[in-house]
């Protein structure tokens, strides 16, 4: 019997490996030199090394560095909440729902409407905690309904289609929701009402001075993540989700209603995006029809950084991404003499994604995929 010998261009593979290794070394070298220059500038801005790298750098005080870190973690917590929806849907259906950022935007937009109505009635200032709870609940309902309708109308009939088809469909759904928002609310930015003064004051926590709004973001994100962990790990619905994510056919044979679990997965991911939408509105106090675009892409990046399909990894990836984009421009790039570092936050976030994929392609905490996806 004749055998076919498949030629493997080993030289090409070796060159690719060498090129990737060169990129890794370049990344590590830039970060290392930047951090060393930053430390040198912190010790003495006039030392020869610091002056040679960037004589105009002034360094950061400890309070400034702590403030950047808190800001990054607060923003990263919102990335993590959005990333949970990406990871959950990918874990169950094996495709990336690029319209999930618009689910987040729908929650932020509905929160803007309700909070302004409550402000007009005086409740936003007089009964802020009650109003905030009501706005969060409303945002969760809107985002959850958006995610469920999206699954039923756009994705259900495409479950057995090649993965490229639902991926392209999700991009179309994203543009549809964005343009629907423009038609309903206009293209301009919409503002949230002013936050009560007592919430904007800074609080001391473990030597950190944290604004009340950022502390609120961190607390709500932690509570949401804890609730999701309990749902997935300690309830029958969560066990069913994990079974469907592992193998839909076997889960169906065991009596699990696969359709219901998939809808539940979209709903839970939508609820997390709704919480993130309200936190985003409270922190930045502005929302547009494009609000979900860039945070959605960064949240997807966070899911990949942490390990796609890994819920804890999604939140950790979001926190890592937020902290990196807040601190790296001033800690790594400015000491190297890079101009306009305040405009490079987005570039830093995606550079972190590239670096993690080069060093650990499965993400920081590893992927959690079904047998079919692993194959």
C-alpha positions in Angstrom: 0.0 0.0 0.0 1.4 3.4 -1.0 1.9 6.0 1.7 1.7 9.7 1.3 4.5 11.6 2.9 3.4 15.0 4.0 6.1 17.6 3.7 6.5 19.8 6.8 8.3 23.0 6.2 10.3 22.9 9.4 12.5 25.8 8.5 9.4 28.0 8.2 8.2 26.8 11.6 11.5 27.6 13.1 11.5 31.1 11.7 8.0 31.7 13.0 9.1 30.5 16.5 12.1 32.8 16.3 10.0 35.7 15.3 7.6 35.2 18.1 10.4 34.8 20.5 11.9 38.1 19.3 8.6 39.8 19.9 8.4 38.4 23.4 11.9 39.5 24.2 11.1 43.0 22.8 8.0 43.3 24.9 9.8 42.2 28.1 12.7 44.5 27.3 10.5 47.6 26.8 8.6 47.0 30.0 11.7 46.2 32.0 13.6 49.3 30.8 10.5 51.5 31.4 10.0 50.2 34.9 13.7 50.6 35.7 13.7 54.1 34.4 10.5 54.9 36.4 12.2 53.6 39.6 15.3 55.6 38.9 13.2 58.7 38.3 11.3 58.1 41.6 14.6 57.8 43.5 16.3 60.8 41.9 14.9 62.5 38.7 18.4 64.0 38.1 20.3 60.7 38.1 22.2 60.1 34.8 20.1 57.1 33.7 16.7 58.8 34.2 17.9 62.0 32.6 19.2 60.1 29.6 16.0 58.2 29.1 13.6 61.1 29.6 14.8 64.3 31.2 11.3 65.8 31.3 9.7 63.0 33.3 8.7 64.1 36.8 7.7 60.8 38.4 4.7 60.0 40.5 4.0 60.4 44.2 2.8 57.4 46.2 -0.7 58.8 46.4 -0.8 59.4 42.6 0.2 55.9 42.0 -2.3 54.5 44.4 -5.0 56.7 42.7 -4.2 55.3 39.3 -4.3 51.8 40.6 -7.7 52.3 42.2 -9.1 53.9 39.0 -7.7 51.0 36.9 -9.1 48.3 39.2 -12.6 50.0 39.3 -12.7 50.2 35.5 -11.3 46.7 35.3 -14.1 45.4 37.5 -16.6 46.6 34.9 -14.6 45.0 32.1 -14.7 41.8 34.2 -18.5 41.9 34.6 -18.9 42.3 30.8 -16.3 39.6 30.2 -18.4 37.1 32.2 -21.0 37.2 29.5 -18.5 36.5 26.8 -17.0 33.6 28.7 -20.4 32.0 29.6 -21.7 32.2 26.0 -18.5 30.9 24.6 -18.4 28.1 27.1 -21.9 26.9 26.2 -22.2 27.6 22.4 -18.5 28.0 21.4 -18.8 31.3 19.6 -18.0 34.9 20.6 -21.1 37.1 20.9 -19.7 40.5 19.7 -23.1 42.1 20.4 -22.7 41.6 24.1 -21.2 45.1 24.4 -24.5 46.5 23.1 -26.3 44.5 25.9 -24.1 46.5 28.3 -24.9 49.7 26.5 -28.7 48.9 26.7 -28.3 48.6 30.5 -26.4 51.9 30.7 -28.9 53.7 28.5 -31.9 52.4 30.5 -30.2 53.4 33.7 -29.7 56.9 32.4 -33.4 57.2 31.6 -34.7 55.9 34.9 -32.1 57.8 37.0 -33.0 61.1 35.3 -36.7 60.5 35.9 -36.0 59.8 39.6 -33.9 63.0 39.7 -36.7 65.0 38.3 -39.0 63.7 41.1 -36.4 64.4 43.8 -35.9 60.8 44.8 -32.4 60.5 43.3 -31.0 62.9 45.9 -33.4 62.3 48.8 -33.4 58.5 48.7 -30.3 57.6 46.7 -29.7 54.1 47.9 -33.3 53.1 47.1 -33.2 54.9 43.8 -29.8 53.2 42.9 -31.3 49.7 43.8 -34.3 50.4 41.6 -32.1 51.6 38.7 -29.8 48.6 38.9 -32.9 46.3 39.0 -34.3 48.0 35.9 -31.0 47.9 34.1 -30.7 44.2 34.8 -34.2 43.5 33.5 -33.5 45.5 30.3 -30.1 43.9 29.6 -31.4 40.4 30.4 -34.4 40.9 28.1 -32.1 42.2 25.4 -29.8 39.2 25.7 -32.7 36.7 25.7 -34.4 38.3 22.6 -31.0 38.3 20.9 -30.6 34.6 21.5 -34.1 33.8 20.4 -34.2 35.9 17.2 -30.6 35.9 16.0 -28.8 32.8 17.3 -31.1 29.9 18.0 -31.5 28.8 14.4 -27.7 29.1 13.9 -26.6 26.7 16.6 -25.7 24.0 14.1 -24.2 26.4 11.5 -20.5 26.8 11.0 -19.1 29.1 13.7 -18.3 31.9 11.3 -22.0 32.4 10.6 -23.1 33.3 14.1 -20.0 35.3 14.6 -20.9 37.5 11.6 -24.5 37.6 12.8 -23.4 38.9 16.1 -21.6 41.8 14.4 -24.8 42.6 12.5 -26.8 42.5 15.7 -24.3 44.9 17.3 -24.8 47.4 14.5 -28.5 47.0 14.6 -28.7 47.7 18.4 -26.4 50.7 18.0 -28.5 52.3 15.2 -31.7 51.5 17.1 -30.3 53.5 20.0 -29.6 56.4 17.7 -33.1 56.4 16.3 -34.7 56.2 19.8 -32.3 58.6 21.8 -30.3 60.5 19.2 -26.5 60.3 18.5 -25.4 62.8 21.3 -24.1 61.9 24.7 -26.7 61.5 27.5 -25.8 62.5 31.0 -26.6 60.8 34.3 -27.8 63.0 37.1 -25.3 64.3 39.7 -24.2 61.9 42.4 -24.9 62.9 46.0 -22.0 64.7 47.6 -21.6 62.2 50.3 -20.9 59.5 47.8 -18.2 61.4 45.9 -16.1 62.0 49.1 -12.9 60.0 49.5 -12.6 57.2 52.1 -9.4 55.8 53.6 -9.0 52.1 53.1 -5.7 50.3 53.8 -3.7 53.5 53.1 -5.6 54.1 49.9 -7.8 57.1 49.4 -10.8 55.8 47.4 -13.6 57.9 46.0 -17.0 56.7 47.1 -18.2 56.1 43.5 -15.2 53.8 42.9 -15.7 52.0 46.2 -19.3 51.5 45.2 -18.2 50.0 41.9 -15.8 47.6 43.6 -18.3 46.5 46.2 -21.2 45.9 43.7 -18.8 44.0 41.3 -17.6 41.8 44.2 -21.2 41.1 45.2 -22.2 40.3 41.6 -19.2 38.0 41.1 -19.9 36.2 44.4 -23.6 35.7 43.4 -22.6 34.4 40.0 -20.1 32.0 41.6 -22.8 30.7 43.9 -25.2 30.2 41.0 -22.7 28.3 38.8 -21.0 26.2 41.5 -23.8 25.6 44.1 -27.1 25.4 42.4 -28.8 22.8 40.1 -29.1 25.4 37.4 -25.3 26.0 37.6 -24.6 22.3 37.4 -26.8 22.1 34.4 -24.9 25.0 32.8 -21.6 23.2 33.3 -23.0 20.0 31.9 -24.3 21.7 28.8 -21.0 23.5 28.4 -19.2 20.2 28.6 -21.4 18.2 26.1 -24.8 19.3 25.0 -25.9 16.0 23.6 -25.0 14.0 26.7 -26.6 16.7 28.9 -29.9 16.3 26.9 -29.8 12.6 27.3 -29.5 13.1 31.1 -32.8 15.1 31.0 -31.4 18.6 31.0 -33.4 21.1 28.9 -30.6 22.4 26.8 -32.7 25.3 25.3 -33.7 26.5 28.7 -30.1 26.4 30.0 -28.7 28.3 26.9 -31.4 31.0 27.4 -30.5 31.1 31.1 -26.8 31.5 30.2 -27.6 34.5 28.0 -29.9 35.9 30.7 -27.2 35.7 33.4 -24.6 37.2 31.1 -27.0 40.0 30.3 -27.7 40.6 33.9 -23.9 41.0 34.6 -23.7 43.4 31.7 -26.6 45.4 33.1 -24.9 45.8 36.4 -21.7 46.9 34.6 -23.8 49.4 32.6 -25.1 51.1 35.7 -21.7 51.2 37.3 -20.2 52.7 34.1 -22.9 55.4 34.1 -22.3 56.3 37.8 -18.6 56.4 37.4 -18.4 58.3 34.1 -21.9 59.9 34.1 -22.3 59.8 30.3 -23.6 57.2 27.8 -23.9 57.2 24.0 -24.9 54.6 21.4 -21.2 53.7 21.1 -20.7 53.2 24.8 -20.7 49.4 24.5 -18.2 49.2 21.6 -14.8 49.8 23.1 -15.6 48.4 26.6 -17.1 45.4 24.8 -13.9 44.7 22.9 -11.8 45.3 26.0 -14.0 42.9 27.9 -13.6 40.3 25.3 -9.8 40.9 25.6 -10.1 40.4 29.3 -11.9 37.1 28.8 -9.1 35.9 26.6 -6.4 37.2 28.9 -8.0 35.4 31.9 -8.8 32.2 29.9 -11.8 32.0 27.7 -14.6 30.0 29.4 -13.1 30.6 32.8 -15.4 32.8 34.9 -12.9 33.6 37.6 -10.3 34.2 34.9 -12.6 36.7 33.1 -12.9 38.8 36.2 -9.2 38.5 36.9 -8.4 39.4 33.3 -10.7 42.5 33.5 -8.9 43.7 36.7 -5.5 43.1 35.2 -6.4 44.9 32.0 -7.9 47.9 33.8 -4.9 48.2 36.2 -2.5 47.9 33.3 -4.1 50.6 31.1 -4.4 52.9 34.1 -0.8 52.6 35.3 1.4 51.5 32.4 1.3 54.8 30.4 2.8 56.7 33.3 4.9 53.9 34.8 6.3 52.4 31.6 5.8 54.7 28.6 6.4 58.2 30.0 9.7 57.2 31.6 10.8 56.1 28.1 10.1 59.5 26.7 6.9 58.5 24.8 4.7 61.5 24.0 1.0 61.7 24.6 0.9 58.8 27.0 -2.6 59.7 28.2 -3.9 58.9 24.7 -2.3 55.4 24.7 -4.5 53.6 27.3 -6.3 51.6 24.7 -3.1 50.6 23.0 -1.7 49.4 26.4 -4.8 47.3 26.9 -4.4 45.5 23.6 -0.6 45.2 24.0 -1.3 43.3 27.2 -3.6 41.0 25.3 -0.9 40.4 22.6 1.7 39.7 25.2 -0.4 37.2 27.1 -1.2 35.4 23.9 2.5 35.2 23.1 3.5 34.0 26.5 0.5 31.9 27.5 -2.0 31.4 24.7 -4.5 29.7 26.9 -4.8 32.7 29.2 -3.5 33.4 32.6 -5.8 30.9 34.3 -6.3 28.5 31.4 -9.3 27.9 29.2 -12.3 25.9 30.2 -13.8 24.5 27.1 -16.0 21.5 26.1 -14.5 18.3 24.7 -15.6 19.4 21.2 -13.9 22.8 21.5 -10.7 21.3 22.9 -10.6 18.8 20.1 
